[in-house]
C-alpha cells in the first residue's frame, strides 16, 4: 500500500487533464497540494486578487484553448473568486475553480458563528456548470472528472469545487483511487455529426447562389478557422464573425464583413439564400439572428453547427441543425460540396456591398481625423498601436468608449488574437486578460488598450506581470472620467454641470503607479510622441504602461456608439 495526501491526489487529477499552470492566492490549507504541484508539472502563478486570478486564467484559456485552474482560500478568498467566475460563465470559458472551506466539524452544516463560513457551493451554482463540495476523500477524482466533463462538454464554462481545508492533508491509499485520462471518461471530440445532416447542408450550400458564413467563438474553441475559411473560399461566400470571434477570419480578407460595417453586412446577410452559422448562438450583438440585421428565416435557409444542442435554433429557426465538432463538420461539408460543384470564383454583388463598406470607412475616417484640443484623438492612439505592433500580436480591449475606439481601428488578423469581455463588458479584465495571454503564448506580443476607469480595477496585477516575466504593453486612454457614462449623459441632453459620477481625478498618473511596482511607465501627451514611447516600452524588457492623455470631448463620441445603443434596444 502506498499512501499519499489528498493534496497530492488533487495534483495527479490535474496532471491527468494536462494542466500546466494554475492561478490564485495560496492559503495555508493548500500546502499539502501546492508543495506537490511542481512535481506534477503544474506552475503556480501568485496573483494579487482572486477575481484578477480568474481573469488571468480566462486570458490563458482563450489564448491556448485549454482549461485553466484557479485556487482560493475559504470564505472571502472564494467569494472574491466568484466575481471572476461570473465573467467566465458569461463568456464561456472553461475555468476550474477550487476553493477550500473551513473544517467540516464547524461548517458542514454551519453551526452559527463559525469563522469564514460561507456557502460558496450554493453561491457558485447559478454561475457555473457544476458546483460541489467534496465530503469524502475517496470521491475527489470522481468529482474532478465531473467538473472537467461539465466545463468542456458542449459550450465551455466554469465549474466550482470546494474542499474542506483539513482534507487536503489526509492520507489515502492511492492504489484504491484510480485517476483516469480524459479519453476514458468523457467525449473529447464529437466528430462531424450525422452524415445525413452533413449531406443536407452540403446540398444547400452547393446549390446556393448567395451563401454567407458566420463564425462564433465556437470556431476558435474548435481550432476551425482554417476549415471555415476554406469552405468560404470554395463557395466565394461572404463571411462575418461575432464580436468574440474576431480573428477567426483575417479582417483584411476580401469577403469579410467587419462588425461595424453594418450596412454592407446586413444587406449581404439579407440577400443571402443560405446562411451557415458555426459556433454562435446569434446573441444580442448579432442582432439575435433576426431581421433586419439578417434575412427573414422564411426567405432563406439556415444551417447551424454547434457542440451544444441547446444553442441550435436558440435565437433563429434552422433548416439544418448539426450537433458536431465545428472543425470536423466543416471538413465533411467541404468534402461533400466538392463532390457536387466546382469552386466558385466570385461572390455575387461584392462590388455593390463594398460601395457601402467604403461609405462606412469614410465615416470612420472622419472620427479618426478629428483634431484634439488636448492630448490625443483616441482613434489615433489605437491606430498607431495597431500600426506599431506585429500582425500576429494579441490585442486586449477593456473599458467603455475606449473599447469602441479599439474595435473600430484595431484590426485582428489571426485566431486567438482578440480578448474582450463581449457578453458582460466586464471592466477590469484587460490587464489580467493580457497577462494570461502572455503566459499562454510567451512568444507573441500582447498589448492591452484600456480606459483609465477600467484599468483601476486590477492595476495591481501589473506587479504579477513583472514577477512572472510577462511583458505586456498597456495603453491607458486617460480622459479623467467614465467616458461611456459621459456619453450617456450627453446623449440624454444632461448639461455638463449637472452630470453626476462621471469624473475621475485629473491628478492620477498611471505611469507612475506602474513605475512604483517596478514596471516601465511613461506619459504620452501627443500623437507624435507615441511611436517612440511604444518602442521604449518594448525595449525596456519589462511589463509597461503608457499613460496616454486623450481628448475627453472626442472620447464621448466614439465610432459605433449610436449602433451600440441601438443594438441594446432590439
ZIWONOR-V73500 format. One record per residue. NEAR is the number of other ideal C-beta (glycine too) atoms within 10 Angstrom. Layout:
near=NEAR
near=NEAR
//
This chain:
near=6
near=7
near=11
near=18
near=21
near=22
near=22
near=21
near=24
near=30
near=24
near=19
near=23
near=24
near=18
near=20
near=19
near=11
near=21
near=17
near=21
near=24
near=31
near=29
near=20
near=16
near=18
near=9
near=24
near=24
near=15
near=23
near=26
near=20
near=13
near=19
near=23
near=11
near=11
near=16
near=13
near=19
near=13
near=18
near=21
near=13
near=28
near=18
near=22
near=26
near=26
near=29
near=33
near=32
near=35
near=35
near=34
near=30
near=31
near=29
near=26
near=29
near=23
near=17
near=15
near=16
near=23
near=31
near=24
near=29
near=29
near=32
near=24
near=24
near=20
near=12
near=22
near=27
near=19
near=20
near=30
near=24
near=17
near=32
near=29
near=19
near=23
near=28
near=21
near=17
near=24
near=23
near=26
near=26
near=30
near=27
near=32
near=24
near=30
near=26
near=29
near=21
near=16
near=14
near=10
near=16
near=22
near=16
near=10
near=13
near=10
near=7
near=7
near=17
near=9
near=17
near=19
near=21
near=14
near=24
near=17
near=10
near=16
near=26
near=14
near=10
near=20
near=25
near=21
near=19
near=22
near=19
near=18
near=21
near=13
near=9
near=18
near=13
near=13
near=23
near=19
near=15
near=20
near=24
near=19
near=17
near=26
near=23
near=16
near=21
near=26
near=23
near=17
near=18
near=19
near=23
near=23
near=36
near=28
near=28
near=23
near=25
near=25
near=22
near=22
near=16
near=23
near=23
near=13
near=15
near=12
near=18
near=11
near=16
near=10
near=8
near=18
near=10
near=17
near=13
near=12
near=15
near=9
near=10
near=15
near=16
near=14
near=12
near=12
near=18
near=12
near=21
near=23
near=14
near=10
near=10
near=20
near=23
near=15
near=19
near=27
near=23
near=15
near=21
near=25
near=20
near=14
near=23
near=10
near=21
near=28
near=28
near=26
near=29
near=29
near=27
near=25
near=27
near=30
near=25
near=24
near=24
near=14
near=26
near=23
near=14
near=21
near=29
near=21
near=14
near=24
near=24
near=16
near=18
near=24
near=17
near=23
near=27
near=26
near=25
near=30
near=24
near=18
near=26
near=27
near=27
near=24
near=32
near=26
near=18
near=18
near=11
near=13
near=12
near=22
near=19
near=27
near=22
near=19
near=19
near=21
near=18
near=15
near=22
near=26
near=19
near=17
near=27
near=23
near=17
near=18
near=25
near=16
near=24
near=28
near=29
near=29
near=29
near=30
near=26
near=25
near=24
near=18
near=13
near=18
near=24
near=21
near=17
near=25
near=15
near=16
near=12
near=18
near=24
near=24
near=10
near=16
near=7
near=11
near=19
near=21
near=23
near=25
near=28
near=35
near=29
near=24
near=17
near=12
near=10
near=23
near=18
near=17
near=18
near=16
near=21
near=12
near=19
near=16
near=23
near=22
near=27
near=19
near=24
near=26
near=28
near=21
near=19
near=29
near=30
near=18
near=23
near=29
near=19
near=12
near=18
near=22
near=14
near=8
near=12
near=14
near=8
near=10
near=16
near=6
near=9
near=21
near=18
near=13
near=15
near=8
near=12
near=20
near=17
near=10
near=18
near=17
near=11
near=13
near=17
near=14
near=9
near=11
near=18
near=12
near=10
near=21
near=17
near=10
near=15
near=8
near=20
near=8
near=12
near=22
near=25
near=20
near=32
near=27
near=25
near=27
near=28
near=19
near=21
near=24
near=19
near=12
near=18
near=18
near=8
near=13
near=15
near=19
near=27
near=27
near=30
near=27
near=32
near=27
near=22
near=28
near=31
near=29
near=27
near=31
near=30
near=24
near=21
near=24
near=23
near=18
near=24
near=19
near=17
near=22
near=22
near=24
near=28
near=28
near=25
near=23
near=22
near=18
near=14
near=16
near=24
near=21
near=26
near=33
near=35
near=31
near=34
near=33
near=32
near=33
near=34
near=31
near=29
near=27
near=25
near=17
near=12
near=6
near=16
near=18
near=30
near=25
near=30
near=30
near=31
near=30
near=25
near=26
near=29
near=29
near=17
near=21
near=28
near=23
near=15
near=29
near=30
near=18
near=25
near=27
near=18
near=15
near=20
near=12
near=23
near=21
near=30
near=25
near=31
near=28
near=34
near=30
near=29
near=28
near=17
near=21
near=23
near=31
near=24
near=18
near=24
near=22
near=17
near=19
near=17
near=13
near=8
near=6
near=14
near=8
near=9
near=5
near=7
near=17
near=8
near=9
near=22
near=14
near=16
near=8
near=11
near=6
near=16
near=13
near=22
near=23
near=13
near=19
near=27
near=14
near=12
near=20
near=13
near=22
near=22
near=25
near=20
near=16
near=26
near=15
near=12
near=16
near=10
near=15
near=22
near=14
near=11
near=21
near=22
near=11
near=13
near=26
near=17
near=10
near=15
near=10
near=22
near=31
near=26
near=30
near=27
near=24
near=32
near=21
near=31
near=19
near=21
near=14
near=23
near=28
near=21
near=17
near=26
near=23
near=20
near=21
near=12
near=14
near=20
near=12
near=12
near=16
near=9
near=5
near=11
//
